[in-house]
Amino acid sequence: MRNNYCYLLKIHLKSIQKSTNKQAFNLSTLALDLLPSKDPYFFPPDPQLKRCLIANLLRKLPSYPNPIAHYKRIQAQIVVSGYQSDTFLINILLNLYSRYDKLGDASKLFDEMPKKNLVSWSTMVSMYTRHGYIEKALALFLEFRRNCCKGPNEYILASVIRACMQMGDGGELGVQIHDFVFKCGFDQDVYVGTCLVDFYMKSGCIDEARLVFDGLKGKNAVTWTTMITGYVKSGKAEVALQLFRQRKATDVMPDRYVLSSVLSACSVLDFIQGGKQVHCHVLRRGDEMDVSVINVLIDFYCKCGKVKAAHRLFDEMTARNVISWTTMIAGYMQNSFNREAMTLFSEMTRLGWKADAFACTSVLTSCGSLKALDQGRQVHAYTIKDNLESDDFVANGLIDMYAKCSSLIDARRAFDIMGDQNVVSYNAMIEGYSSLEKLSEALELFHSMRRQSLQPSLLTFVSLLGVSAALCTIELSRQIHILIIKFGVSLDLFVGSSLIDVYSKCSHVKEARLLFEEMKEKDIVVWNALFFGYTQQLESEEALKLFSKLQLSRQNPNEFTFAALMIASSNLASLQHGQQFHTQLIKHGLDSDPFVTNAIIDMYAKCGSFQDACKTFNTTTWRDIVCWNSVISTYAHHGEAEGALQIFKRMLKEGMKPNYVTFVGLLSACVHAGFVELGLQHFESMPTFGVEPGIEHYACAVSLLGHAGKLYEAKALIESVPIKPAAVLWRTLLSSCRIVGNVELGRYAAERAISIDPMDSGSYTLLSNIFASKGMWADVKRVREKMDLEGVLKEPGCSWIEVNNETNAFIARDRTHHDSGLIYLVLDNLIMHIKCAGYVPDIAIPVDD
């Protein structure tokens, strides 16, 4: 080996005068390759060959372990050999120090260089830019302009443009550099031109970027990628696709980055066909084996909701990486295939793949959505084992998962362990407290957030508005509204719809309407918030008027819009309006939505169209528990107790588990039909279905006992209620006492009801009627006097009728209507007719003033 080396050395020494530097370097490289590996620092005495060998060794040292230590030794050899003024060798060493982030050594070496050439300056400017020392990079560039008589090269110009890109206010300087590029004649250089395109795109100057792009006569794959990616990130996905199509006319082949950008554009536009065309292009090129391209395709199909296509691609992959698994898990989660996400995560870890923070966060989200607490805890254990628990994404995912699983103690523990909490952490915790009606804890956490000077986000305010809606406190709602305005998010559609919702729930629907009118942009969610606000406050006519306004706008109603309108029709008992909306639902193809179907059944039931309600239920292919409850209530409301009981049996047979509302409808049906024993049996069976009886169920049971004349058993039942009895229970017993004329028990029930709800006029009226039925007029007078003393007012009776699409309301003793004279004339005529038909008024019940 040594002899071979010497032979090459002799050849080199003989031809050194005739050889070019490149030939000499090639010979020295071959000679160095023939040297024994144990002698890497052998240098021949010939100065020129020695110089070439040092340069070659510097280039090879990155493959050595601990290369920096070798560089120091070679730098010492350079000094000993007298090459410290050799710009060629020093530039190589300078580049290597930059490569290994030895900025201090590089800067010192650069400052000590007696001679600097264009490569020296370019290396240092590039190094400072790459490591974020923008001011030093620009200062060095200015020094270069003053001290170097030669013009810049493409590398130093590109570095300076990148430095301007990283500056917060580098736009003006970047334009000046662009002018300098023209003066230096680099305006057609593809490397510099691509940097300029990237600079203008990231500065938001899309038109200027396009001018530079169009002005370049030669473009490479990076140039096209930069322009297309810039359009996608700027929200101009359609333009990005147009540019990709233009590229087909060139000989530039798209790389994985441009394909990724185009697929991102297709997913933004939900342009399935475009994504499939890119997929076909990839297959034609034979890039199907490229893992990164397939990962992007999987992500594209998932974002477009084509999960099966994504899964097929994933299954067909011959080689996968962690990103492949993570992308598929995240795709399942984003499309609500939560069980599949959890299964894939388990398979990934079982096969020995190390899940990253994003995979863990995605599967934690799926666990939270399914309330799969046990599986969530297993993922938590995995994150602890792999030291991922401290990652912000994972920590926030843990808080969110535990909160959604109603395990607030675990959520708070994860929150406290996190230490340096951020806005996302606070949002997850506040939302968790709010969803479980831990309202004071949610507010306290918000105050803690403000004490730490963390600026609330949009989701923070949405969660807080949920708290104020639950508390129905208008003062708190207004304070949050002021904070929203203060932080400049009041015009956001999501927050705007939440504000409308909370004002409506606080019975301030007029303020909700004012806010609605002030919003310059309104999507259908905002419209729906006001629709539901009107229906909640029983201002159903306003909801119908709002729908007329919606039809004049550019917004299209969705299933929630029609659900609100069905509720409005129910409130008005307007069958005509309900049928019109049902027709429009069918026209829009929204009649199969379960939420809407339930509203349709309820509307027909409350409008007296029992057959239509049953027909809607029977033609529904997908029934949830709400649908079953609606039809049971329909049968109960129309006195069809047998039908309600049959529907309940059918529901159990089909495997549907009854809930709280189911038993309210079922027991009400038994009350209306007088099925005492059967009703009490169903009441007693509730715990076997995992349903704890509530106030409504106890009220039905009390009514059933009252119908059977078992008043004292009903009294005992009320007094045994494990929850705090409501006035309605005693009022139900009081009503039964009126029927059978039990004065003493009636008096006792009235006292208990009034002690719970002193302003309820119903209890006073029922007690007064009991006294009147027994001729106890002095007691009747005392009840009336007490009502006057306490300021209790009896709500006047009200009825309404719809004529020619207009609802006319009639209130007892009201004479404010402009046709009141005619109305009372017709009323007197009707009373005369019913008396002639044999009607005898119940004079035992006193008529209120």
Secondary structure, DSSP 8 states (H G I E B T S, - for coil): -HHHHHHHHHHHHHHTTTS-HHHHHHHHHHHHHHS-TT-TT---S-HHHHHHHHHHHHHHGGGSSSHHHHHHHHHHHHHHTT-TT-HHHHHHHHHHHHHTT-HHHHHHHHHH-SS--HHHHHHHHHHHHHTT-HHHHHHHHHHHHHH--S---HHHHHHHHHHHHHSTT-HHHHHHHHHHHHHHT-TT-HHHHHHHHHHHHHTT-HHHHHHHHHH-SS--HHHHHHHHHHHHHTT-HHHHHHHHHHHTTSS----HHHHHHHHHHHHHTT-HHHHHHHHHHHHHHTGGG-HHHHHHHHHHHHHTT-HHHHHHHHHH-SS--HHHHHHHHHHHHHTT-HHHHHHHHHHHHHTT----HHHHHHHHHHHHHTT-HHHHHHHHHHHHHTT-TTSHHHHHHHHHHHHHTT-HHHHHHHHHHH-S--HHHHHHHHHHHHHTT-HHHHHHHHHHHHHTT----HHHHHHHHHHHHHHT-HHHHHHHHHHHHHTT-TT-HHHHHHHHHHHHHTT-HHHHHHHHHH-S---HHHHHHHHHHHHHTT-HHHHHHHHHHHHHSS----HHHHHHHHHHHHHHT-HHHHHHHHHHHHHHT-TT-HHHHHHHHHHHHHTT-HHHHHHHHHT-SS--HHHHHHHHHHHHHTT-HHHHHHHHHHHHHTT----HHHHHHHHHHHHHHT-HHHHHHHHHHGGGGT----HHHHHHHHHHHHHTT-HHHHHHHHHT-SS---HHHHHHHHHHHHHHT-HHHHHHHHHHHHHH-TT-HHHHHHHHHHHHHTT-HHHHHHHHHHHHHHT------EEEEEETTEEEEEETT---STTHHHHHHHHHHHHHHHHHTT----TTS----
